Amino acid sequence: MEPVPDNETTDTASGDLSVGDPVLGKSRLLSRQCDTCVFAPGNKMHLTPGRLRDFAAEARRRESFIVCHSTLPHYKHPDAKPAICRGFADRYQTQALQLIERLFGFVEVDPPQPADPQPGPNDTPGT
């Protein structure tokens, strides 16, 4: 049961998409939806029409889950570890999610937050 990443351009062969925490022996699940969750109203990720429906249906067909785009290795947060999309997990109970919950449990992790903006050359301290 491979996870389905929630990004239109993800190449799953190019990065480690394991949501498993090897120290705790549990799978990472976001504690809440990320700021740009594809399941939030408003299409914040600018997905093409029908794309969300298609990859949610694919994850359900596989009895798997979706990895949150904001935790993917190539996204804006390179230090984030892959985690299960909270928007998907709150809406669907697939076989993979049920097995993970019953056998190992989840460790909830907060969604990655944007880094503090770096001051530009024209910025003055304290303003």
C-alpha positions in Angstrom: 0.0 0.0 0.0 2.0 2.9 -1.2 1.0 6.4 -0.1 -0.3 8.8 -2.7 1.4 12.2 -2.4 -0.9 15.2 -2.8 1.2 17.1 -5.4 0.7 17.1 -9.1 4.5 17.0 -9.9 5.8 14.6 -7.3 8.2 11.9 -8.4 7.9 9.3 -5.7 11.1 7.6 -6.8 13.1 10.7 -6.1 12.5 11.0 -2.4 11.8 9.1 0.8 8.0 9.2 1.4 8.0 7.1 4.5 5.7 8.5 7.1 7.1 6.2 9.7 9.0 7.5 12.7 11.7 4.9 13.3 12.3 5.9 16.9 8.7 5.8 18.0 7.6 3.0 15.7 4.5 5.0 14.8 3.3 6.8 11.6 3.4 10.6 11.5 0.0 12.2 11.1 -0.5 16.0 10.9 -2.1 17.3 14.1 -4.2 19.6 11.9 -4.5 20.6 8.3 -1.6 22.6 6.9 -2.2 26.2 5.8 -2.5 25.2 2.2 -4.3 21.8 2.6 -5.9 20.6 -0.6 -9.0 19.7 1.3 -9.5 23.2 2.7 -12.0 25.4 0.9 -10.7 27.7 -1.8 -8.2 25.5 -3.8 -5.2 27.1 -2.2 -2.8 24.8 -4.1 -4.4 25.8 -7.5 -5.1 22.2 -8.5 -6.6 21.6 -11.9 -10.3 20.8 -11.9 -10.9 17.3 -10.8 -7.3 16.7 -9.6 -8.2 16.5 -5.9 -11.1 14.1 -6.6 -8.7 11.9 -8.8 -5.9 11.5 -6.3 -8.3 11.0 -3.3 -10.1 8.3 -5.4 -6.7 6.7 -6.2 -5.7 6.7 -2.5 -9.0 5.2 -1.6 -8.8 2.6 -4.4 -5.4 1.6 -3.1 -6.7 1.5 0.5 -3.9 3.9 1.3 -3.5 7.5 2.2 -2.2 10.8 1.0 1.1 12.3 2.1 0.8 16.1 2.9 2.4 18.2 0.2 3.9 20.5 2.7 5.9 17.6 4.2 7.3 16.4 0.9 11.1 16.6 0.5 11.1 19.0 -2.4 8.5 21.4 -0.9 9.2 24.7 0.9 10.2 23.0 4.1 13.2 20.7 3.5 13.6 19.7 7.1 10.0 18.5 7.4 9.5 14.7 7.6 6.7 13.2 5.5 3.4 12.9 7.3 -0.1 11.8 6.5 -2.4 14.5 5.3 -4.9 15.4 8.0 -7.5 16.6 5.5 -7.5 13.1 4.0 -7.4 11.2 7.3 -10.3 13.2 8.7 -12.5 12.3 5.7 -11.6 8.7 4.8 -11.0 5.5 6.7 -8.9 3.3 4.4 -7.5 -0.1 5.3 -4.0 1.4 5.7 -5.1 4.1 8.1 -7.1 1.5 10.1 -4.2 -0.9 10.3 -1.7 1.8 11.3 -4.1 3.0 14.0 -4.8 -0.5 15.4 -1.3 -2.0 15.2 1.1 0.9 15.8 -0.8 4.2 16.4 0.0 7.6 15.1 2.3 10.3 16.4 0.8 13.7 15.7 3.1 16.3 14.3 2.4 19.9 13.7 2.4 21.1 10.0 5.6 22.8 8.9 5.5 26.6 9.4 7.1 29.1 7.1 10.5 30.1 8.2 11.0 33.6 9.5 11.7 35.9 6.6 15.3 36.9 6.3 15.9 40.6 6.4 16.7 42.1 3.0 19.5 44.5 2.3 17.2 47.6 2.6 15.5 46.5 5.8 16.5 48.3 9.0 16.5 46.5 12.3 13.5 47.1 14.6 11.2 48.3 11.8 
